[in-house]
């Protein structure tokens, strides 16, 4: 057995396993993302999000005007 042949054989197996692990991890990540997808929000949920968003924007605007006065 040639040392070069032996090293190549070992490297081929190790790299093959690493590639398979990477592919498996990618497939698992994609399948988990599909499970996490939610259906479109209902009108009530959308209204609640809009209300919270408006509150945040008002808070930011208040902070910005307060900061502008202090400068």
GUMI-72534 format. One record per atom (N, C-alpha, C): residue number from 1; residue in one letter; atom name; z, x, y. Coordinates in Angstrom, 1 decimal, m for minus. Each point is the difference from the previous one (the first is absolute). Example, Ala and Ser with C-alpha at 12.3 -4.5 7.8 and 13.67 -1.06 7.14 Angstrom:
BEGIN
ATOM  resi  resn  name      up    east   north
ATOM     1     A     N     7.8    13.2    m5.7
ATOM     1     A    CA     0.0    m0.9     1.2
ATOM     1     A     C     0.0     0.9     1.2
ATOM     2     S     N    m0.7    m0.4     1.1
ATOM     2     S    CA     0.0     0.9     1.1
ATOM     2     S     C     0.8    m0.8     1.1
This chain:
BEGIN
ATOM  resi  resn  name      up    east   north
ATOM     1     X     N     0.0     0.8    m1.2
ATOM     1     X    CA     0.0    m0.8     1.2
ATOM     1     X     C     0.0     0.9     1.2
ATOM     2     X     N    m0.8    m0.3     0.9
ATOM     2     X    CA    m0.2     0.7     1.3
ATOM     2     X     C     1.1    m0.5     1.0
ATOM     3     X     N     0.6     0.9     0.7
ATOM     3     X    CA     1.1    m0.4     1.0
ATOM     3     X     C    m0.6    m0.9     1.1
ATOM     4     X     N    m1.2     0.3     0.4
ATOM     4     X    CA    m0.7    m0.8     1.0
ATOM     4     X     C    m0.2    m1.4    m0.5
ATOM     5     X     N    m0.5    m0.1    m1.2
ATOM     5     X    CA    m0.2    m1.3    m0.6
ATOM     5     X     C     1.3    m0.8    m0.1
ATOM     6     X     N     1.1     0.6    m0.4
ATOM     6     X    CA     1.3    m0.6    m0.1
ATOM     6     X     C     0.5    m0.5     1.3
ATOM     7     X     N    m0.1     0.8     1.1
ATOM     7     X    CA     0.4    m0.4     1.3
ATOM     7     X     C    m0.8    m1.2     0.5
ATOM     8     X     N    m1.4     0.1    m0.2
ATOM     8     X    CA    m0.8    m1.2     0.4
ATOM     8     X     C     0.3    m1.2    m0.7
ATOM     9     X     N     0.3     0.1    m1.3
ATOM     9     X    CA     0.4    m1.2    m0.8
ATOM     9     X     C     1.3    m0.6     0.5
ATOM    10     X     N     1.0     0.8     0.3
ATOM    10     X    CA     1.3    m0.5     0.5
ATOM    10     X     C    m0.2    m0.6     1.4
ATOM    11     X     N    m0.7     0.7     0.9
ATOM    11     X    CA    m0.3    m0.6     1.3
ATOM    11     X     C    m0.7    m1.3     0.0
ATOM    12     X     N    m1.0    m0.1    m0.9
ATOM    12     X    CA    m0.8    m1.2    m0.1
ATOM    12     X     C     0.9    m1.2    m0.4
ATOM    13     X     N     1.0     0.2    m0.9
ATOM    13     X    CA     0.9    m1.0    m0.4
ATOM    13     X     C     1.0    m0.4     1.1
ATOM    14     X     N     0.5     1.0     0.7
ATOM    14     X    CA     1.0    m0.2     1.0
ATOM    14     X     C    m0.7    m0.8     1.2
ATOM    15     X     N    m1.2     0.5     0.4
ATOM    15     X    CA    m0.7    m0.7     1.1
ATOM    15     X     C    m0.4    m1.4    m0.4
ATOM    16     X     N    m0.4    m0.2    m1.3
ATOM    16     X    CA    m0.3    m1.4    m0.4
ATOM    16     X     C     1.1    m0.9     0.1
ATOM    17     X     N     1.2     0.5    m0.4
ATOM    17     X    CA     1.2    m0.9     0.0
ATOM    17     X     C     0.4    m0.3     1.5
ATOM    18     X     N    m0.2     1.0     0.9
ATOM    18     X    CA     0.3    m0.2     1.4
ATOM    18     X     C    m0.9    m1.1     0.6
ATOM    19     X     N    m1.3     0.2    m0.3
ATOM    19     X    CA    m1.0    m1.0     0.5
ATOM    19     X     C     0.3    m1.4    m0.5
ATOM    20     X     N     0.4    m0.1    m1.3
ATOM    20     X    CA     0.3    m1.3    m0.6
ATOM    20     X     C     1.2    m0.6     0.7
ATOM    21     X     N     1.0     0.8     0.3
ATOM    21     X    CA     1.2    m0.5     0.7
ATOM    21     X     C    m0.4    m0.5     1.4
ATOM    22     X     N    m0.8     0.7     0.7
ATOM    22     X    CA    m0.5    m0.4     1.3
ATOM    22     X     C    m0.7    m1.3    m0.1
ATOM    23     X     N    m0.9    m0.2    m0.9
ATOM    23     X    CA    m0.7    m1.2    m0.2
ATOM    23     X     C     0.9    m1.1    m0.3
ATOM    24     X     N     0.9     0.2    m0.9
ATOM    24     X    CA     1.0    m1.1    m0.4
ATOM    24     X     C     0.8    m0.4     1.2
ATOM    25     X     N     0.5     1.0     0.8
ATOM    25     X    CA     0.8    m0.3     1.2
ATOM    25     X     C    m0.8    m0.8     1.0
ATOM    26     X     N    m1.3     0.3     0.2
ATOM    26     X    CA    m0.9    m0.8     0.9
ATOM    26     X     C    m0.2    m1.4    m0.5
ATOM    27     X     N    m0.2    m0.2    m1.3
ATOM    27     X    CA    m0.2    m1.3    m0.5
ATOM    27     X     C     1.3    m0.8     0.1
ATOM    28     X     N     1.1     0.6    m0.2
ATOM    28     X    CA     1.3    m0.7     0.1
ATOM    28     X     C     0.2    m0.4     1.5
ATOM    29     X     N    m0.3     0.9     0.9
ATOM    29     X    CA     0.2    m0.3     1.4
ATOM    29     X     C    m0.9    m1.2     0.4
ATOM    30     X     N    m1.2     0.0    m0.4
ATOM    30     X    CA    m0.9    m1.1     0.3
ATOM    30     X     C     0.4    m1.4    m0.6
ATOM    31     X     N     0.5     0.1    m1.2
ATOM    31     X    CA     0.4    m1.2    m0.7
ATOM    31     X     C     1.3    m0.6     0.7
ATOM    32     X     N     0.9     0.9     0.5
ATOM    32     X    CA     1.2    m0.5     0.7
ATOM    32     X     C    m0.4    m0.6     1.3
ATOM    33     X     N    m0.9     0.5     0.7
ATOM    33     X    CA    m0.4    m0.5     1.3
ATOM    33     X     C    m0.6    m1.4    m0.2
ATOM    34     X     N    m0.7    m0.3    m1.0
ATOM    34     X    CA    m0.5    m1.3    m0.3
ATOM    34     X     C     1.1    m1.0    m0.2
ATOM    35     X     N     1.1     0.4    m0.6
ATOM    35     X    CA     1.1    m0.9    m0.3
ATOM    35     X     C     0.8    m0.3     1.3
ATOM    36     X     N     0.0     1.0     0.9
ATOM    36     X    CA     0.7    m0.2     1.2
ATOM    36     X     C    m0.7    m0.8     1.1
ATOM    37     X     N    m1.3    m0.3    m0.2
ATOM    37     X    CA    m0.7    m0.8     1.0
ATOM    37     X     C     0.5    m1.4     0.0
ATOM    38     X     N     0.2    m0.5     1.2
ATOM    38     X    CA     0.6    m1.3     0.1
ATOM    38     X     C    m1.2    m1.0     0.4
ATOM    39     X     N     0.2    m1.2    m0.3
ATOM    39     X    CA    m1.0    m1.0     0.5
ATOM    39     X     C     0.1    m0.2     1.5
ATOM    40     X     N    m1.0    m0.6     0.6
ATOM    40     X    CA     0.0    m0.2     1.4
ATOM    40     X     C     1.3    m0.8     0.5
ATOM    41     X     N     0.6     0.4     1.1
ATOM    41     X    CA     1.2    m0.6     0.4
ATOM    41     X     C    m0.2    m1.5     0.4
ATOM    42     X     N     1.0    m0.8    m0.2
ATOM    42     X    CA    m0.1    m1.4     0.4
ATOM    42     X     C     0.1    m0.1     1.5
ATOM    43     X     N    m0.3    m1.2     0.5
ATOM    43     X    CA     0.0    m0.2     1.5
ATOM    43     X     C     1.4     0.3     0.5
ATOM    44     X     N     1.0    m0.4    m0.8
ATOM    44     X    CA     1.4     0.2     0.5
ATOM    44     X     C     0.4     1.5     0.0
ATOM    45     X     N    m0.4     0.7    m1.0
ATOM    45     X    CA     0.2     1.4     0.0
ATOM    45     X     C    m0.7     0.7     1.1
ATOM    46     X     N    m1.2    m0.4     0.2
ATOM    46     X    CA    m0.8     0.6     1.1
ATOM    46     X     C     0.6    m0.3     1.4
ATOM    47     X     N     0.5    m1.2     0.2
ATOM    47     X    CA     0.7    m0.3     1.2
ATOM    47     X     C     1.2     0.8     0.2
ATOM    48     X     N     0.8     0.2    m1.1
ATOM    48     X    CA     1.2     0.8     0.1
ATOM    48     X     C    m0.3     1.5     0.4
ATOM    49     X     N    m1.1     0.5    m0.6
ATOM    49     X    CA    m0.4     1.4     0.3
ATOM    49     X     C    m0.4     0.1     1.5
ATOM    50     X     N    m0.8    m1.0     0.5
ATOM    50     X    CA    m0.4     0.0     1.4
ATOM    50     X     C     1.2    m0.1     0.9
ATOM    51     X     N     1.0    m0.8    m0.3
ATOM    51     X    CA     1.2    m0.1     0.8
ATOM    51     X     C     0.8     1.3     0.0
ATOM    52     X     N     0.1     0.7    m1.1
ATOM    52     X    CA     0.7     1.3     0.0
ATOM    52     X     C    m0.8     1.0     0.8
ATOM    53     X     N    m1.3     0.0    m0.2
ATOM    53     X    CA    m0.9     0.9     0.8
ATOM    53     X     C     0.2    m0.2     1.5
ATOM    54     X     N     0.0    m1.2     0.4
ATOM    54     X    CA     0.2    m0.3     1.4
ATOM    54     X     C     1.3     0.5     0.5
ATOM    55     X     N     1.1    m0.2    m0.8
ATOM    55     X    CA     1.3     0.5     0.4
ATOM    55     X     C     0.0     1.5     0.2
ATOM    56     X     N    m0.7     0.7    m1.0
ATOM    56     X    CA     0.0     1.5     0.1
ATOM    56     X     C    m0.8     0.4     1.3
ATOM    57     X     N    m1.1    m0.7     0.2
ATOM    57     X    CA    m0.8     0.4     1.2
ATOM    57     X     C     0.8    m0.2     1.3
ATOM    58     X     N     0.7    m1.1     0.0
ATOM    58     X    CA     0.9    m0.3     1.2
ATOM    58     X     C     1.0     1.1     0.2
ATOM    59     X     N     0.6     0.4    m1.1
ATOM    59     X    CA     1.1     1.0     0.0
ATOM    59     X     C    m0.6     1.3     0.5
ATOM    60     X     N    m1.2     0.4    m0.5
ATOM    60     X    CA    m0.7     1.2     0.5
ATOM    60     X     C    m0.3     0.0     1.4
ATOM    61     X     N    m0.5    m1.2     0.5
ATOM    61     X    CA    m0.4    m0.1     1.4
ATOM    61     X     C     1.3     0.1     0.9
ATOM    62     X     N     1.0    m0.6    m0.4
ATOM    62     X    CA     1.3     0.1     0.7
ATOM    62     X     C     0.5     1.4     0.1
ATOM    63     X     N    m0.1     0.7    m1.1
ATOM    63     X    CA     0.4     1.4     0.0
ATOM    63     X     C    m0.9     0.9     0.9
ATOM    64     X     N    m1.3    m0.3     0.0
ATOM    64     X    CA    m1.0     0.8     0.8
ATOM    64     X     C     0.3    m0.3     1.5
ATOM    65     X     N     0.3    m1.2     0.4
ATOM    65     X    CA     0.2    m0.2     1.4
ATOM    65     X     C     1.4     0.6     0.4
ATOM    66     X     N     0.9     0.0    m0.9
ATOM    66     X    CA     1.3     0.6     0.3
ATOM    66     X     C    m0.2     1.5     0.2
ATOM    67     X     N    m0.8     0.6    m0.9
ATOM    67     X    CA    m0.3     1.4     0.0
ATOM    67     X     C    m0.7     0.4     1.3
ATOM    68     X     N    m1.0    m0.9     0.4
ATOM    68     X    CA    m0.8     0.3     1.2
ATOM    68     X     C     0.9     0.0     1.3
ATOM    69     X     N     1.0    m0.9     0.0
ATOM    69     X    CA     0.9    m0.1     1.1
ATOM    69     X     C     0.9     1.3     0.1
ATOM    70     X     N     0.3     0.5    m1.1
ATOM    70     X    CA     0.9     1.2     0.0
ATOM    70     X     C    m0.7     1.3     0.3
ATOM    71     X     N    m1.4     0.0    m0.1
ATOM    71     X    CA    m0.7     1.2     0.3
ATOM    71     X     C    m0.3     0.2     1.5
